[in-house]
Amino acid sequence: MRKALKLDTMEDIPFVKNPIFTRRLLPCGTIQNETDSCNRLLWFMEYATINVEGIAHGMRSSDACLFQFWQFEHMLRRVNNQEDKTGKLSSLRHVIDMNGYEINPFTMLFVSSGTLSYYSQLFHYENYPELVTPIDMVNIAKWIHVPYKLARTMMPAGFTERFRLHDGHYIQFLKDEIKEEDIPTSLGGKNTEISCLPAVTLKQEEYWKPTDFKTIETLETIHVSPRKMKNLHVDVEQQNNAKLTWYFKSDGDIYFGVFYQPAGGEAHHGKEKEVDIDALEMVYPWLKIGARLVHEQGAVECVRPGRYYIVFSNKQSWLHRRTIDFHVQITAESSSKRIHYDGTLSPAEPLSLES
């Protein structure tokens, strides 16, 4: 995953340059230089203005994941700097003010569909397991225990130790490990400078809408049954600056990624000729994507000769099949060819991708 996202070679992207914050889709709290008694950097945020629906309607799922990886990479570098400076282990002590947070049907769907648990698993457990801990959610309302219990059933052991709930009687708990001068006044402390830039609700007229109707009219349809995956592949015979591009939409969450097999390698197929992605190199991150509200598109440079697999997976579902409408093509030496599910290629005009 890190190699596919180029995380180890990218420049640090602070919150003020991260699109998920610059577009005000998430509230933005500044990571403080001060720490608690365990050398954990302090990070305060409010959730009253968070709007999951706006994110779902405002940007591609892949971009939402990418920008959060940038966010966590910046956080990781801040923690690494703190450890280098002090010679002690560090992490982020995240305090979230839930005062004024209201739930809606879309948020409940975000929880019940498993999307919340997927993001928590992806960032807090699989890729950055010790980075943000603990997470203290203060000023919680009683109703929050309902979605919290639902989310807890989908999370690994230790979830309750990491994500801790506090009602309005939290201040002494914070003061036990954080100086009162380092707690914002909004939470009962003495620091008047700590603040959180609130998110802005996305208006319906600002929701993403399709514009490339010419491409949409050409989409090919496949159905992916529960617990199954389907793939397309193309062979690149030489280093000729080939580019693999795609555009697709789906009727629900689907896993998507691009994988590479070196030229001359053995075919990696499992049962029913499903590709064994664990035996291949990931060149575009394997992510759970919802391409229903905002269609997905993207590209990868095919810099090495070999076989490239475009994989759609519905293995996370036990009951529901997924319908995917897609257009995938390979472009090399000013010539574009469309890749069909049956393995054939046909001439095509280059896809025009949105920025």
C-alpha positions, 0 to 999 in steps of 0.5 A: 500500500505504501509503495503504491501510494508513494508515501515514502517518497512524497513531500510532507503535506500539512493540513493547510495544504490538504484538500480535505481540509482546504475544501472545509470538508472536515473540521481542522484542528492544529496539532500542538507542540505541547504534550500530555504527561506521556509525551503524546502530542495534543490534537483537539478537534470539534465534531459539531460541523462534521458532515459525512454526507458532504464528503460522500457527495463532494469527492471521489472515494479514492480521493477521500482515502488518499487525502486521509493517507496524506493526513496520517503521513503528516501526523506520523512525521510530527510524531517522529520529529517529537521522538527524535527531539525527546528520545522518547516514544510518542503518539497523538493524544486526540481529544474530540469535542462532540458537543453539538454533534447531531446524527442523521440517516446518512451517518447511521448508514455510514456506520451500519454499512461498515464504512466507518469500521473500514476507515478505522481499520484501514488507518488506525489498525492496518497502516498506523496502528500506534499513531493516534492513541488514545482518542477521547470523545468528550461531551457525548450525548446518550444517543451516541452509545447506540452507533458506538456499540454498533461500530464496536461489534465490527472492530478489533479487540482493544477498540474501547481502550483506544476510542474512549467516551466521556460525558460532560464530566471529563475535565478532571480526567483530562487534567490528570495527564494534560496541563490546564494551560494546554487545554482549550477554554472551550473544554474547560482549560485555560488556553485561549489560542487553541481553536478548530476551523469548522467544516462547511456544509456542502450545498446540494448545488455543489454536489458532484454531477457527471459531465462526461456523458459521452464516456458514460454512454460507452460504459460496459456493464459487469455484475460481481456476485457476492464473495467473488471478484472479476478482473480485466488485464492488459499486456504491456510488451515494452517500456513505451510510456503506456498509461492505463486509465479508467472510469467506472460507477457502481451501485454500491461499495466495491474493492478496486485496485491495479496489480502488476505481474512481471513479463514472463511470470507465472499466471497467478490464478485461484479458484474459478480463474480469479487472480491471486492479488496477494502474489502480485505487486500493487501499483494502484492502492487496493481500496474499498470504493463507493462509486455510486454518488461520485463516479471513479476515474484514475490512471497509472503509468505502466513503466515496466513491461508485463501484465497489468490487472484491473480488479473489482472485488465483492468479497466483502458482501455475503448477499448482494451482488454489485453492478459496475459500469466501466470504461478501461483503456491503455494508451501508448505512442498516441494510440488508445485502445479500450480493454473489454471484459472478454479480453478484446481490445478496440480503438478508442478516443483517450479518456478525458479525466477530471482534475 
